[in-house]
Amino acid sequence: MVLDGQNEPHIRLEFLNYPRFPLEQDVFKSEVIAMVEHLMEVFRQNRTVVVFTDETIMLQNNTEIDPRITHDIS
């Protein structure tokens, strides 16, 4: 992601609540959040953002800035 000169390697995942066998919205959200929390551990991510159609949630382990994020103020 690039924002305010911060260059951060990232991936983007999209999850679909399959219309033929839809989950209740709260179940869908909790399953997505559980998966994202697991991926944060696997990829050693400190912080991530989950965007649902009705809300945006930031998950973080602590408030420190990841040293892998570079700041280019050209």
N, C-alpha and C positions, 0 to 999 in steps of 0.2 A: 504494500500500500504506500502511496505517496501522499503525504499531507503535511503542510507546513514544513517542507524540507526533510521530513522523516522518510527514509527508505526502508521498508520492512518486507522481507520475503513473506509471502502468504499463499494460501489456497482458498478457494471458494467452493463450498459444498451447498447443494440444494436438496431439501427433503420434501417429498410429496406425500400428502395425506391422500392415499389412493382412493378415488371416488367410488369405486365398486365395493370396497370394503373399508369405509372410512372409520377412523378412530374418533372417539370423543376428543374435542379440542384440547382439554386439559391433559388427557393421556398422551396425545400426539406431542404436545409441548414438553411434557416431562420425559418422554422417550428421546426426543431430539436433544434436550439438555443433557441427559445422561450420556448419550453418545458423544456429544461435544466435550463433556468433562473427561471422558475416557481418552479421546483424541488429544486433549490438552496434555494429559499425562504422557501418552506415547510419544508425542512430538516435543515434549518439554516446553510447552507454551505457558507463559505467565498470564496472558490476557487474550480474550477473544470476544467477538460480538456475534450474537444470534439475532437475526431479524425475522420476526414473524409478521404476518399481515396486519396484526393489530398492536404489536409492541416490539420494542427493541430492547434486548437484555445484554449487558456486559458482564461476563464472567471473568474473575481474576483471582489469582492465588495470593498476590500481595500488590502493594502500590509501587514497587520498584520498577524502573525502566529496564527492559531487557537489553543487555549489552550488545546483542546482535543487531539492534536497530541503529542505523547510522543517521546522522543529522547533517545534511548538506545545505548550507546557507549561502549558496552562490548568488 
